Amino acid sequence: MGGMDGKHPDYDHLQRAAKDHLWMHFTRHSTYDTSDVPIIVRGEGAYIWDANGKRYLDALAGLFVSQLGHGRTELADAAAKQARELAFMPLWSYAHPGAIELAERVAGYAPGDLNRVFFTSGGGEAVETAWKLAKNYFKLVGKPMKHKVISRAIAYHGTTQGALSITGLPMLKQQFEPLVPSTFRVPNTNFYRAPANTAGADDTDVEAFGRWAADQIAVAIENEGPDTVAAVFLEPVQNAGGCFPPPPGYFQRVREICDEYDVLLVSDEVICAFGRLGHWFGAERYGYQPDMITCAKGITSGYAPLGAMIASDKLMEPFLKGHESFAHGYTFGGHPVSTAVAMANLDIFENEKVLENVRDNEGAFRSTLERLKDLPIVGDVRGDGYFYGIELVKDKDTKETFNDEESEKLLRGFLSKALYDEGLYCRADDRGDPVVQLAPPLICTQEHFDEIEQILRVVLDKASTLL
């Protein structure tokens, strides 16, 4: 595997221009007053290289995106071929073959009667679309008061005004308020932090905890009034907070509650779809039937931007009559180049048995990460598939977490830079309790798991002596 030798020839110019002109996302720009901006210039397989020629293991798949890894020329060629034939055509009353064929293919993968695919540019737009459809649908079927949304504490669903309103992270929302009203939070499925008396007599019954957490959705619906609640938005494995898998039976109980109150179940799979959990969709892995799925990221492995909202036949039915239409859309939703890349991406998934690779290796990934439990700072290792969070604690016996000042020093003062310096690109985050998140490309095998564990061991061992 080739690398780069030395510094990028335009390095100094790129640094100046980045600091003077580029507004980076979710970034403290003051961080770079006295240090260089990391500039990534190339990728190959599970690795990326910076402008200094240094190699890093991409243990976050970019941002839960690069399922097939970097440097897949087949995907680049598919994009170029499509751009030569038809570079752009919107889906506003017109169609093009790429969107038609991809919609058919995605509907074929989706569970049950989720046969209608509405393309967007990305995940946040897919969430916006799902909420708008839920409200529009209930108005058309004679239940116009149903408009409210229930989601979980700490869950992240996007940054647009509606998606941010559904998001359960107060610190991300405060500077943008007032947001879209009528969203409400219920407990998430973090069993490690399960409230007392929710997990059986000895606080170890994960199924009892799951039943309790699901039942809180029914409580919230009753509190708001069933005639006003339109949808529940849930990720199969909740991302923010550090990878909370669902307890056994959780989604089955949620489905019962949604059916009882005529509330739509939206499975937000922007991260979890397209192999992250070893299946096309997380709903398939956990055996539940949503009314809508939102997805993006892995549908193209990041080689072009694309998202989708997949809806059941029931939700489409009112729009097939008379003068009705769903007055909603995006310029770049279902872009011809993006749909061509998605089709080529899914071809590789099938030809190279990518889903099977995840299922075959997920146990090894888990057991490799669980070796880190011997470190005093590692409280919990949780997740599924190729999607894991490692929660960091001050005291393993009491599960005592870090205060805000300590968390700041640990994560942004030490861990983020130390992991990067050691050659590991991942996420050290404290949306909730401090965690390290890992979601490597789906092509990774034991050699990559060992490299992740070895780097984490070195850095976390040092971190445990800091505070």
N, C-alpha and C positions, 0 to 999 in steps of 0.2 A: 504494500500500500504506500503510494508515494506521498510525500509531504511538501512543504515549502521550505526553502532555505532562506533564513534571515527575514528581515523586516520588509513589509510591503513597500514598493518604491514610492508610493504616494502617502506613506504613513503620516508624516507631519501635516500635510495638507488635510487629510481626512480627519485628523484629530481637531484641528482648528475649525474646520467646517462643521463637524459634529457639535462642538461646543457653541458655535456662533449661530447655527441655523436649525439643527435637528431637534425637534421637541419629541423626546422619547416617551413611551407609554409607561404609566405607573412608575415613574422614575424621579428620585430625588436628585435634581441636577446639581445641587451643591456638593454632592458626593464627588463630582469630577472637577472641583475647583483645584484640587491638589493631586489628582490622579488621572490617568488616561481612561478614555472610554473604551471598553472592550469592543473590538471590531472583528466580527467573524467574516471570513472571506471565502471559505470553501468547506464542502462536506463530502464525505465518502463513507458509505455504509453507516455504522453506528458512531462515526467520529466527525468532529468539526475542527477546523483550524482557524486561529486568529491571525491578525495582520502581522504578528511577530513570528509566525511560523510554528507556534506551539499547538499541539494536538490535545483535544479534550474528548472524553467519552460523553456523548449526548444522552444523558440519563433521564431527560425529560421529553425526549422526542420533539425538541423545539419548544412547543407548548402543548403537549399531549396530541401532537399532530403527525409527526413524521413516522408513520407506521412502517413503511418499507425502507426507512433510512434514506441517506443522501446519495446523490449521484446516479440515480436510475435514469439512464439515457432513454429508455423506452417511453417514460413519461414526458421527458423533454421533447422527444420526437413527435409524440402524439399531439402536444400543444402546437408545435411548429406546423405540422401537417394541417391541423384544423384552422389555424390562423391564415394559412394560405388559401384555404377553400372558402371559409366564411368566418371572418374575424368577429363579427358582432351581429346579433339580432335579438331584440327584446321579446319577451313572452307575453306581450300585451296584445291579445287577440290573434297573435300569430304563433307559430311553432317552428322548431327546426329539428332535424333528425336526432341530434345529440341529446336534447332535452327529452324527447319522446322515448328514445331507447333507454336512457338512464332512469327515467321515471318508471318504466316497465320493470327494469331490473331491480331497482330498489324496492318497489312494491312486492316483487317476488321474494325478496329476502325478509321483508317485514312480517311480523306475526299477525295471524288472524286476517281480518278484513281491512287492514291498513293499506288501502289500494290507491290513495290519492296523494300525489307528491307535489308540493308547492316549493319551488326552489328559491333560495335567498343567496346573499353574498357570504353569509357566515352565521355563527351560532346565535349572537344577540338578536339578529333579524329573525331567525327562526323562532325564538322565544316570543318576540313581539307578535309575530304572525299567529302563533298558537293562542295567545291571549285575545287578540282581536277576533280570531275565528270563533273562540268560545263565546264571546259576547254577542257576536253577530248571529251565530247559530241559535242561541236561546231567544233572541228577539224574533227570529223567523218562525220558531215553533211555539210562539205564544207565551214565553216565560221571560219577559223583558227585564225583570228585576235581577235576574241571575247575571252577575258581573264580577263578583269578588273572587279573589284568588288566595289559596292557602299554600304556603311553602314552609320550609324548615329553617330553624335557627342556624345561622352561620353559612347557609347554602348560598352559592354564587350562581346567578343565572344570566349575567350580562351587564353591560354598562349603559345601554340606551334607556331612556326615561322609564319605559314600562318594565323592561327586564330588570333594571336597577331597583325599581319599586318591589319587584318580586324577590330580589336578593335579600338575604337575611344577615347582612353585615353592616351594622349601624355606622361604623367609622368610614365605610365607603360611600355612604349616602348623605351624611350630614351637610356637606358643602354644596350639594345639589338640590336640596329641598327648597320648596315643596315638590314632591314627586307625584306620580299618578296615584290617586288614593285607592283604597279598598283592597289592600293586601294584608295578610295576617300570617303570623308565624306559629309553628308547632315545634315540639322537640325533635331533634335529629336522632340518629341511631348510633351515637358514639357509646358503645357498651363499656369502654374503659372508663368513661365519666358518667355512667348511668346514675341517676339520682337514687337515693336510698329508698328502699321499699318498692322498687319497680322491677326487680329481677328475682322475685321469689324470696323465700324466707331467709336464705343465706346469701342473697345478692349475687348468685352465680348462674341463674337460669336465664340464658340468653333468649329463649323463646318467650318466656314471660315478659321480659323487657320489650321484645318486639311487639307483643300484643299490646302492652301498655302504650308504647310510642304510637302505634297505629290508631289506637282508640282515642288518642288526643286529637286526631283529625276529626273524628265524629263530634267530640266536645266542641271544637272550634266551629264546625258547621252549625251545630245547635246554637251556640252563642251568637253567631251572626245571623241565623235564620236560614234554613235550607232553601227558601225561595230566593235568596240573594247570592248564593255561592255558585260560581260557574265551574271552577276548575281547581285541581290540586296539582302543583308542579313538584316533581320529585326526580332526583337523579338515581339511577340504579345503585351506584356507589357514590356517595356525596363527596365532592372534591374538597371544598374549603373546610378547614379544620383538620384535614389530613386523612382522607380516604376512609369513610365510614361505610362498611358493607351492610346490607340489610340482614337483620336476624332472620332465621328460618320462620316462614309463615307471615312475615311482615307485609309483603306486597299482596299476598292473598287476602289478608284482612283489610288492607286499604281498598282493594278492588270491591270487596263486599260493601264497605262503607260508601264508596262512590256510587255503586249501583242502588243502594238503599235511598240515597238522597238525590239521585239524578245529578251527580257532579262528574265532570269529565276528568279522567286521570291522564295527565301529560307526563310522559317519561322523557325527561331532559337528558338526552344522550349525546350532547355535543362532544363530551370526552369519551363516554363509555361505548359508543357504537363503533362499528367497523374494526373489531378485533381486539380492542383494549382489554376486554374481559374474556377473549377466546371465542366469541360468537359475533355474528353480524350485529346483534343488538343485545344490550344488557337485559332487556325484558325477557328475552329468550333464555338467558342463563338462569334467571331467577323465577321463571315460570309464571309470569303474569301478562295480562292482555291490556295494554293501554288504549286510550281513545285517540291519542296523538303521540307521535315521537318527534322531538326536535333533534337535529344532528348537524354536523359540519366537520371540521378538522380532518379526521381520518378518511373521509370519503374521497379525498384526492391525495392523501398523504402529504398535503401541504404544497404540492407542486402547482396549484392554482387555487384561488379562493372560491369556496362553494359551501352552501348550507342547504338544509331542507326541513320543512315541516311535513310530516307524513300523517294523513288523517284517515279515519275510518270512512267507509261508504256512508254510514249514517250521517256524518257531519257534512258530506258533500251533497246529500240528497236534496235539501231545500234550495240549493243553488242551481239545480237542474231544471227549474220550472220558471216559466213566464219571463219576466223582466229582471229577475234577481241576478246579482253578481256580487262577488266578494271584492269590494272596492279597495284593493290593497295590492301593492307590488313594489318591486325594486328594479332599477335600471339594469343592474348586473346580475340579477337572480337568474340562474340557469344559463350563464354565459356560455357560448359555444365552445370556447377553448377549455373552460373549466369542466364542462360535461364530457368532452373528449378525454381529458386527463383522468376524470373519474372512471370512465369505462376502462381505460387502459390499466388504471390502478386496481380495479376489481378483477380484471383478467389475471393480473399477477397474484392477487390474493388466492384465486382459485388454482392457478397453475402451480404455484409454489407451496400450496397448502399452509398459508400463513396462520389461519385460525387454528389448525391442528398443531402448529409449532407452539403457539401460546399455550394451548391445553396440555401439550406434552411436557412443557418446560416450566409451567407456572409453579408447580410444587417445588422444583429446584430453586426457583427464584425466591420463593417464600423461605425455604429452609436456609438459604444462603444469607438472607437478610436477618433471619432470626438468630444467627450466630452473634449478632451485635448485642443481643440481650444480656451478654455478660458484662457490658460496659455500665458503669453506675449511672450514666446520664440517660440511658435508653429505657423508657418506661413501657412503650407498647410498639409493636410492629403489626400493622393491619392493612388489609386490602384484599384484592383478588386479581386474577389474571396477571397483567403486566402493569399494575396500578397500585402503588403502595405508599403508605405514610409511616414515618417513624416518629413517635412522639417523644420529646425530650422532657425530662423532669429533674427537679432538684433532689427529690428523695423517692427512691423506688418503692420503699415500704409503705409510705403514706400517700404516694402519688402527688406530692406537693409540686405545684408548678412554679414557674418563674414569675416575678412581678414585672410590670411594664419596663422598668429601668433595666432589670436584669435581662429581660428578653431582648431589648434593644441592643445591649452590649453583646449578648450571645449571638444573635442572628446577624444583625447588620454590622456590628463591631468586629465580629470574628468569623463566624461560620461561612457566610456567603463568599467572602474573599478567600478564605482558606481552602474551601472546596474547589473553587475555580483555580487557585494557584496549584493545587495538587492534580489538576487535570480532569475534574469532574464538573459537568454542567448539570445542575439539578436545582431544586427550589428549597430554600430555607425560609419558612413562613410562619407568621403568628396570627393568622386570621382564625382566632380561637387560641388553643394552646400551641406552644412552639413545636413545629414539626419539620422534618426533612421529607420532601416528596420526590418519588421516583416513578417514572413512566417511560422506560426505554423503548426504542424502536422494537417492533414485533418480530424482527429478524434476529434478535439477540439470543445468545445461548450461554452455557455455563461460563465460558471464558469472560464474557462481559459481566455476568453476575459476580464473579470472583473479583474482577477489577473494581466494581462498584463497592463491594464489601470491604476490600482492602483499603481503598481511599477513605471511605467513611470511618473505618476503624482508626486510622491514623488521626484524622481530624477530630472526631468525636472524643477520642481519648484525651487530646489536648484541651478540648472544650470543657471537659469535666473538671479540669483543674482551674478554670478561669474564675468561677464564682463561688 
